[in-house]
Amino acid sequence: MKAVVKYGKGQGMIEMREVPVPKIKENDVLIEVKAVSVCGSDLHIYHDTHPYWPPVILGHEFSGIIVEVGKEVKGWKIGDRVVTETRTGSCGTCYVCQKGYPQLCEQKRPFGIGIDGAYAKYVAGPAHLLHHLPDNVSFEEGAVTEPLAVCITSILERSNLQAGESVVITGPGPIGLISLMVAKAAGARMIGITGRSMDEGLRFEKARELGVDFTINVDQEDPVEKVLEETDGLGVDLLIETSGGGKAIYQAFEMVRRLGRISAIGISGKEQVPIPYDRGIFKALRYDFCFSSSWSSWDKALGMISKGILPVKKLITHRFPLEKWEEAFHLLENLQAAKVILTP
């Protein structure tokens, strides 16, 4: 089968190769990939700014159909429509696993990062990570479940966004737009999103389509002043940081109110990012570093997509066959796409 392989450390070093169909173990299933979504982490891996273990087939946001079942697998059968969590390799015995957070296990090796992923016709993985894809949810929508689950874990479960609270999101990329959908669904009374002049096209338009209350072009106006103006000088209850940008991270401390919260989702790609530490102390802020997703967030994401609460179809702007993965990367890097779906 054809697969997109990151074959070595360093910038680039990705190509389409002919590889064997994976063999499954007794507790695994083999999934025929129907749709795989391009993630910002894939771009970080391309640029060698994200952990990964080459050689590895890329792709961790995907959906498909079970075509083979291991002899010890129970509760799953050939033909089932599925999505899967990415926390393969979690040991199950360390402190964080025993506490109920296997997605944070140091031994975790996710699809497309530590083990072969879904930029291919078939992918093998453990059955205990599967979730049923509801019949009324398309494979394309299913491929967006993983980033939805990350945002639900971060915003609702960890940073505990409440109905009636005010929110600012820094960065209108795919995770920023998904965060907007999640905050809207949770009942936030006011949501703003920041970006740059390059976001004035597709990304700000998509944010408006999803119901943002105001956008801030930081190249043209001071985001701190704008947020304070919109909140009568108070600041927002929750700031969701999805940009990974140093200046946005620094300014977040001024855009939230005293006793406010910052939900940090965006990866900076840098070893160090300066923050106004004392300002955070004096405002008694809560800063939540958020990573990966819980089992419950996948369950919530699928339920909310199925009920039409999270309109993920609106995020999908481009569709390509797998062979055009480079074009997909180019569009995302040039801010000309929101979510891109590849079909093996």
Summary of the structure (lengths in Angstrom):
residues: 344
radius of gyration: 19.8
end to end distance: 9.5
largest distance: 62.1
contacts: 1222
relative contact order: 0.16
helix: 32%
strand: 26%
